[in-house]
Amino acid sequence: MTAPARPSSTVPTSDADPFGSEVLEDPLPMHEALREAGPVVLLERYDTFALARYDDVHAALVNWQEFESSAGVGLSNFRYEEPWRPPSILLEADPPRHDAPRRVLQKVLDPRALRRLREDWAADADALVDEVLARGTTFDAAKDLGAVFPLRVFPDAVGIPQPGREKLLPYGDHAFNAFGPANDLVAKGAPRVAELSGWVNEQCRREVLAPTGFGADIWAASDRGEITPEQAPLAVRSLLTAGVDTTVHGISAILYAFATHPDQWQRLRAEPALARVAFDEAVRWESPVQTFFRTATTDVRIGDVVVPEGRKVLMFLAAANRDPRRWADPDRFDLARDPSGHVGFGMGIHQCVGQHVARLEAVSIVTALARRVRSIELDGPTVRHHNNTLRALESVPVRVTLD
């Protein structure tokens, strides 16, 4: 039997809507309120428990035994009556079903395996930056760089054909929206979901993929018996679902961070090796992935509150990443900080398997820009793109001065 909605008189409540337009535009006040309310807060609108403090979010992320992903990482459990996508073979699976695909993708996307791409991606980033700067010293960092570079390099690395690649962004946007409630954001993407999902399915077939690349490597692992032939296209699909939108928004986030922290841009210019640290600090500071759900597999005590078995728990990764209990001056983007403990990529067995790919893409762009640009600053108001799960920038107009 499901326990009562309020299992303890000590649980604080909130009527905030994490998926409302006002919060999606600026979630920071709600994050602060949730952190200050307590280790666990009941979100009354969704009858869901929320974790916003760093220690509690981190503990839940690594505790897959009591906070499972297999029931779905969205507000609702899987709805098989509308199977527009299969459950993610990584994100929405726990051991033992999770283990073999995870091992294969870790090997395929290992930093050592990415070394062969580093030179090509650096050259691609140089070419893109040259193209943008040739048009002038004012441009949109989100539209001209953030939304462009991942679609130039990542699909090639996976090995999917050129036609139709523009479908990856709206598909990913809908997939991350679907983790939230069935609101207007989900309704907006629904008319194209069958088309987009069908196209993504087609790209995962061995016959469609290039003979070399991440996709071919995954199918080769299937040939060796490391995963089954049924798991191989699902593993490729995981890359195409989660590997584009998140990186697009991560690159936009780091460029926005530098445009609003000019001293940190100068520090990067003086120390180019800080580009990797800068990306992780931007992920901490902006948290492109804001939230994920888990489901309690048993009654779990957090502080003075017992979260009952079967109940959804919403982990606010972004709130944890700015928790002053964990980070000094958390609202500042600071390259002097060690951001390595951030939870922007998750933590534990479900930590983002493609994070090294995202880092390489971001470092390539930032390094190419730093070689040519003396200063970067905002040149107008930024525009947010609302998504139920992602923190996204649709427009970041900037003005630069060149060397």
DRENPA-788273 format. One record per residue (C-alpha): residue number from 1; x, y, z; residue in one letter. Coordinates in pm, whole numbers, m for minus. Each point is the difference from the previous one (the first is absolute). Example, Ala and Ser with C-alpha at 12.3 -4.5 7.8 and 13.67 -1.06 7.14 Angstrom:
BEGIN
{1 {1230 m450 780} 'A'} {2 {137 344 m66} 'S'} 
This chain:
BEGIN
{1 {0 0 0} 'M'} {2 {127 346 m88} 'T'} {3 {84 210 303} 'A'} {4 {m179 331 56} 'P'} {5 {112 302 m200} 'A'} {6 {134 156 320} 'R'} {7 {175 m281 186} 'P'} {8 {132 232 265} 'S'} {9 {m124 320 158} 'S'} {10 {353 136 m33} 'T'} {11 {10 3 m381} 'V'} {12 {m12 357 m136} 'P'} {13 {m221 67 m301} 'T'} {14 {16 228 m299} 'S'} {15 {m261 105 m255} 'D'} {16 {271 103 m250} 'A'} {17 {m25 m137 m353} 'D'} {18 {348 m99 m125} 'P'} {19 {m145 m32 m351} 'F'} {20 {m182 332 m11} 'G'} {21 {119 266 m241} 'S'} {22 {100 243 276} 'E'} {23 {226 m257 167} 'V'} {24 {141 m126 m331} 'L'} {25 {97 359 m81} 'E'} {26 {174 47 335} 'D'} {27 {17 m306 228} 'P'} {28 {250 142 249} 'L'} {29 {m250 147 251} 'P'} {30 {m191 m328 16} 'M'} {31 {324 m195 39} 'H'} {32 {103 215 294} 'E'} {33 {m343 m36 163} 'A'} {34 {9 m379 m33} 'L'} {35 {353 m23 142} 'R'} {36 {m94 215 297} 'E'} {37 {m326 m187 66} 'A'} {38 {178 m323 89} 'G'} {39 {172 m314 m129} 'P'} {40 {m331 m123 m147} 'V'} {41 {m294 210 m121} 'V'} {42 {m338 m124 m118} 'L'} {43 {m101 165 m327} 'L'} {44 {m375 17 51} 'E'} {45 {m90 58 m365} 'R'} {46 {148 m333 m103} 'Y'} {47 {m8 m191 332} 'D'} {48 {371 m57 m50} 'T'} {49 {294 29 237} 'F'} {50 {279 242 m90} 'A'} {51 {369 0 89} 'L'} {52 {190 324 m55} 'A'} {53 {300 m9 235} 'R'} {54 {328 m129 m135} 'Y'} {55 {61 m275 254} 'D'} {56 {m349 m144 m37} 'D'} {57 {m2 16 m381} 'V'} {58 {343 m160 m16} 'H'} {59 {m102 m275 243} 'A'} {60 {m314 m81 m202} 'A'} {61 {189 m4 m330} 'L'} {62 {249 m262 119} 'V'} {63 {m263 m208 183} 'N'} {64 {m159 m178 m297} 'W'} {65 {m112 m285 225} 'Q'} {66 {m250 221 190} 'E'} {67 {m60 264 m268} 'F'} {68 {m55 m192 m322} 'E'} {69 {4 127 m356} 'S'} {70 {m174 m305 m146} 'S'} {71 {m346 142 71} 'A'} {72 {88 300 m217} 'G'} {73 {190 321 65} 'V'} {74 {m305 215 m71} 'G'} {75 {m299 107 204} 'L'} {76 {m207 m295 m122} 'S'} {77 {100 m361 m32} 'N'} {78 {35 m138 m351} 'F'} {79 {m314 24 m209} 'R'} {80 {21 m297 m230} 'Y'} {81 {m334 89 m158} 'E'} {82 {185 285 m176} 'E'} {83 {334 m163 m88} 'P'} {84 {151 281 m205} 'W'} {85 {336 m95 145} 'R'} {86 {133 m303 185} 'P'} {87 {140 51 351} 'P'} {88 {361 114 m6} 'S'} {89 {229 m299 26} 'I'} {90 {221 200 240} 'L'} {91 {m193 285 157} 'L'} {92 {m311 m202 80} 'E'} {93 {154 m333 92} 'A'} {94 {167 m128 315} 'D'} {95 {233 m297 57} 'P'} {96 {20 m261 m129} 'P'} {97 {m176 116 m322} 'R'} {98 {198 324 6} 'H'} {99 {347 m149 35} 'D'} {100 {99 m147 m338} 'A'} {101 {m118 298 m212} 'P'} {102 {174 236 243} 'R'} {103 {329 m188 m31} 'R'} {104 {m20 7 m380} 'V'} {105 {m75 373 m19} 'L'} {106 {269 84 254} 'Q'} {107 {251 m179 m222} 'K'} {108 {m130 162 m320} 'V'} {109 {2 349 155} 'L'} {110 {311 m36 215} 'D'} {111 {233 305 m6} 'P'} {112 {269 m214 m161} 'R'} {113 {m241 m93 m278} 'A'} {114 {m73 369 m56} 'L'} {115 {363 92 m67} 'R'} {116 {m42 m81 m367} 'R'} {117 {m274 263 m18} 'L'} {118 {179 279 184} 'R'} {119 {199 133 m294} 'E'} {120 {m293 m17 m243} 'D'} {121 {m237 170 243} 'W'} {122 {253 272 73} 'A'} {123 {30 67 m373} 'A'} {124 {m380 0 m35} 'D'} {125 {m29 246 288} 'A'} {126 {265 226 m156} 'D'} {127 {m189 m4 m329} 'A'} {128 {m336 80 163} 'L'} {129 {143 285 208} 'V'} {130 {168 143 m312} 'D'} {131 {m332 m17 m187} 'E'} {132 {m185 179 280} 'V'} {133 {263 270 51} 'L'} {134 {25 60 m375} 'A'} {135 {m360 126 17} 'R'} {136 {86 255 267} 'G'} {137 {78 54 367} 'T'} {138 {m361 m25 117} 'T'} {139 {m171 m338 m14} 'F'} {140 {m225 m231 199} 'D'} {141 {212 m238 207} 'A'} {142 {m291 m240 54} 'A'} {143 {m129 m11 m357} 'K'} {144 {326 37 m193} 'D'} {145 {229 m216 216} 'L'} {146 {m189 m192 269} 'G'} {147 {m272 m135 m228} 'A'} {148 {231 m56 m297} 'V'} {149 {320 m169 114} 'F'} {150 {m147 m318 156} 'P'} {151 {m204 m63 m314} 'L'} {152 {317 40 m208} 'R'} {153 {210 m254 188} 'V'} {154 {m206 m235 218} 'F'} {155 {m219 m165 m268} 'P'} {156 {315 m65 m205} 'D'} {157 {158 m163 305} 'A'} {158 {m304 m223 47} 'V'} {159 {m5 m75 m371} 'G'} {160 {m349 107 m103} 'I'} {161 {m68 136 m351} 'P'} {162 {m7 372 m69} 'Q'} {163 {m367 41 m104} 'P'} {164 {m241 70 282} 'G'} {165 {248 81 273} 'R'} {166 {m193 316 84} 'E'} {167 {m268 m231 146} 'K'} {168 {226 m91 291} 'L'} {169 {m62 329 183} 'L'} {170 {m383 m2 1} 'P'} {171 {3 m372 79} 'Y'} {172 {229 46 299} 'G'} {173 {m196 304 113} 'D'} {174 {m322 m202 6} 'H'} {175 {166 m296 173} 'A'} {176 {118 222 288} 'F'} {177 {m334 184 14} 'N'} {178 {m177 m335 37} 'A'} {179 {173 m62 333} 'F'} {180 {m220 273 149} 'G'} {181 {m377 33 19} 'P'} {182 {m222 m4 m307} 'A'} {183 {5 379 m32} 'N'} {184 {5 237 m296} 'D'} {185 {366 m76 m71} 'L'} {186 {m79 m367 m51} 'V'} {187 {m308 83 m207} 'A'} {188 {209 222 m227} 'K'} {189 {231 m285 m95} 'G'} {190 {m264 m272 m24} 'A'} {191 {m106 53 m366} 'P'} {192 {349 m90 m129} 'R'} {193 {91 m272 246} 'V'} {194 {m89 m296 m226} 'A'} {195 {198 148 m291} 'E'} {196 {304 88 210} 'L'} {197 {3 m325 196} 'S'} {198 {m33 m203 m319} 'G'} {199 {293 183 m155} 'W'} {200 {217 m57 309} 'V'} {201 {m90 m371 m3} 'N'} {202 {114 m25 m361} 'E'} {203 {341 153 79} 'Q'} {204 {73 m270 257} 'C'} {205 {m4 m286 m252} 'R'} {206 {335 m157 m85} 'R'} {207 {m72 36 m371} 'E'} {208 {m50 378 30} 'V'} {209 {304 76 215} 'L'} {210 {345 70 m144} 'A'} {211 {251 m289 19} 'P'} {212 {206 195 255} 'T'} {213 {m119 209 296} 'G'} {214 {m170 m36 335} 'F'} {215 {m297 m177 m157} 'G'} {216 {213 m256 m180} 'A'} {217 {199 m57 321} 'D'} {218 {m322 m75 188} 'I'} {219 {m113 m251 m264} 'W'} {220 {348 m159 8} 'A'} {221 {m41 m48 375} 'A'} {222 {m323 m183 m79} 'S'} {223 {187 m225 m243} 'D'} {224 {243 m84 282} 'R'} {225 {m289 m91 230} 'G'} {226 {55 291 240} 'E'} {227 {m359 115 m56} 'I'} {228 {m286 m162 m188} 'T'} {229 {m103 95 m356} 'P'} {230 {m319 141 151} 'E'} {231 {198 226 234} 'Q'} {232 {230 142 m269} 'A'} {233 {m251 235 m169} 'P'} {234 {m128 108 341} 'L'} {235 {356 95 100} 'A'} {236 {40 205 m319} 'V'} {237 {m336 162 68} 'R'} {238 {116 101 349} 'S'} {239 {285 196 m160} 'L'} {240 {m230 175 m246} 'L'} {241 {m262 82 267} 'T'} {242 {227 140 268} 'A'} {243 {316 97 m185} 'G'} {244 {m99 311 m194} 'V'} {245 {m238 234 185} 'D'} {246 {193 m24 326} 'T'} {247 {329 90 m172} 'T'} {248 {m164 281 m199} 'V'} {249 {m119 155 325} 'H'} {250 {330 m72 175} 'G'} {251 {198 190 m266} 'I'} {252 {m250 287 13} 'S'} {253 {34 1 379} 'A'} {254 {379 34 m2} 'I'} {255 {m10 280 m258} 'L'} {256 {m269 180 203} 'Y'} {257 {213 m45 312} 'A'} {258 {302 160 m162} 'F'} {259 {m207 284 m148} 'A'} {260 {m126 86 349} 'T'} {261 {334 m58 178} 'H'} {262 {261 186 m211} 'P'} {263 {273 m50 258} 'D'} {264 {m34 m376 m39} 'Q'} {265 {35 29 m377} 'W'} {266 {330 180 53} 'Q'} {267 {110 m272 238} 'R'} {268 {m79 m266 m260} 'L'} {269 {189 194 m265} 'R'} {270 {303 6 229} 'A'} {271 {m37 m367 88} 'E'} {272 {m162 m189 m293} 'P'} {273 {38 m330 186} 'A'} {274 {m286 118 225} 'L'} {275 {m253 m64 m279} 'A'} {276 {m100 m338 143} 'R'} {277 {m42 144 350} 'V'} {278 {m200 284 m151} 'A'} {279 {m247 m238 m159} 'F'} {280 {m57 m191 322} 'D'} {281 {m40 325 189} 'E'} {282 {m254 115 m259} 'A'} {283 {m189 m327 39} 'V'} {284 {m4 52 377} 'R'} {285 {m97 366 m28} 'W'} {286 {m270 m33 m266} 'E'} {287 {m93 m371 25} 'S'} {288 {m132 m77 m351} 'P'} {289 {m171 m306 151} 'V'} {290 {m204 144 285} 'Q'} {291 {m191 m297 143} 'T'} {292 {m58 m373 m10} 'F'} {293 {m249 m220 178} 'F'} {294 {58 m324 188} 'R'} {295 {m245 m238 169} 'T'} {296 {42 m127 356} 'A'} {297 {25 m380 7} 'T'} {298 {m57 m13 375} 'T'} {299 {m79 239 283} 'D'} {300 {305 229 7} 'V'} {301 {84 236 285} 'R'} {302 {153 334 m90} 'I'} {303 {55 213 307} 'G'} {304 {m324 m17 200} 'D'} {305 {m213 m92 m301} 'V'} {306 {m86 m345 m129} 'V'} {307 {m57 m13 m375} 'V'} {308 {m240 m292 m53} 'P'} {309 {63 m289 m235} 'E'} {310 {m123 63 m351} 'G'} {311 {3 378 22} 'R'} {312 {167 227 m253} 'K'} {313 {297 213 109} 'V'} {314 {107 303 m205} 'L'} {315 {371 75 28} 'M'} {316 {88 361 m72} 'F'} {317 {350 m33 m143} 'L'} {318 {18 373 m69} 'A'} {319 {m95 92 358} 'A'} {320 {265 m239 133} 'A'} {321 {258 157 m229} 'N'} {322 {m58 341 161} 'R'} {323 {m42 m119 358} 'D'} {324 {204 235 222} 'P'} {325 {43 m292 242} 'R'} {326 {224 m157 m265} 'R'} {327 {131 290 m209} 'W'} {328 {154 332 103} 'A'} {329 {m157 293 m184} 'D'} {330 {m206 m247 m207} 'P'} {331 {m163 259 m228} 'D'} {332 {336 103 m142} 'R'} {333 {160 m164 m303} 'F'} {334 {357 m39 121} 'D'} {335 {290 m180 m168} 'L'} {336 {188 m6 330} 'A'} {337 {m258 m244 129} 'R'} {338 {30 m379 m14} 'D'} {339 {m341 m92 m145} 'P'} {340 {71 m372 m28} 'S'} {341 {m259 m97 261} 'G'} {342 {m293 155 m186} 'H'} {343 {m302 m217 m78} 'V'} {344 {m78 159 m336} 'G'} {345 {85 m330 m170} 'F'} {346 {m166 m204 272} 'G'} {347 {201 m224 230} 'M'} {348 {43 m370 62} 'G'} {349 {m87 m274 m250} 'I'} {350 {m228 232 m198} 'H'} {351 {253 279 m39} 'Q'} {352 {m2 128 m358} 'C'} {353 {197 m247 m209} 'V'} {354 {54 260 m273} 'G'} {355 {144 274 218} 'Q'} {356 {348 m36 m150} 'H'} {357 {m145 57 m346} 'V'} {358 {m180 314 120} 'A'} {359 {320 130 162} 'R'} {360 {200 m53 m318} 'L'} {361 {m259 184 m209} 'E'} {362 {m16 294 241} 'A'} {363 {377 21 47} 'V'} {364 {47 m3 m379} 'S'} {365 {m230 299 m50} 'I'} {366 {121 201 298} 'V'} {367 {366 m54 m90} 'T'} {368 {m58 104 m361} 'A'} {369 {m182 313 114} 'L'} {370 {263 92 261} 'A'} {371 {275 m1 m262} 'R'} {372 {m178 271 m198} 'R'} {373 {m212 200 243} 'V'} {374 {146 247 250} 'R'} {375 {m328 75 177} 'S'} {376 {m360 m119 m7} 'I'} {377 {m304 172 147} 'E'} {378 {m376 m11 m29} 'L'} {379 {m143 214 m279} 'D'} {380 {m366 m15 98} 'G'} {381 {m245 m199 212} 'P'} {382 {28 m377 6} 'T'} {383 {m302 m217 m80} 'V'} {384 {m77 m320 184} 'R'} {385 {m140 m311 m165} 'H'} {386 {m236 m172 244} 'H'} {387 {22 m374 50} 'N'} {388 {m137 m215 283} 'N'} {389 {343 m151 71} 'T'} {390 {264 216 m166} 'L'} {391 {131 350 69} 'R'} {392 {40 137 m348} 'A'} {393 {99 323 m170} 'L'} {394 {m166 76 m332} 'E'} {395 {190 323 m63} 'S'} {396 {321 148 143} 'V'} {397 {89 310 m204} 'P'} {398 {365 92 51} 'V'} {399 {252 255 m117} 'R'} {400 {366 m91 m21} 'V'} {401 {328 178 m62} 'T'} {402 {261 m185 m202} 'L'} {403 {373 m30 43} 'D'} 
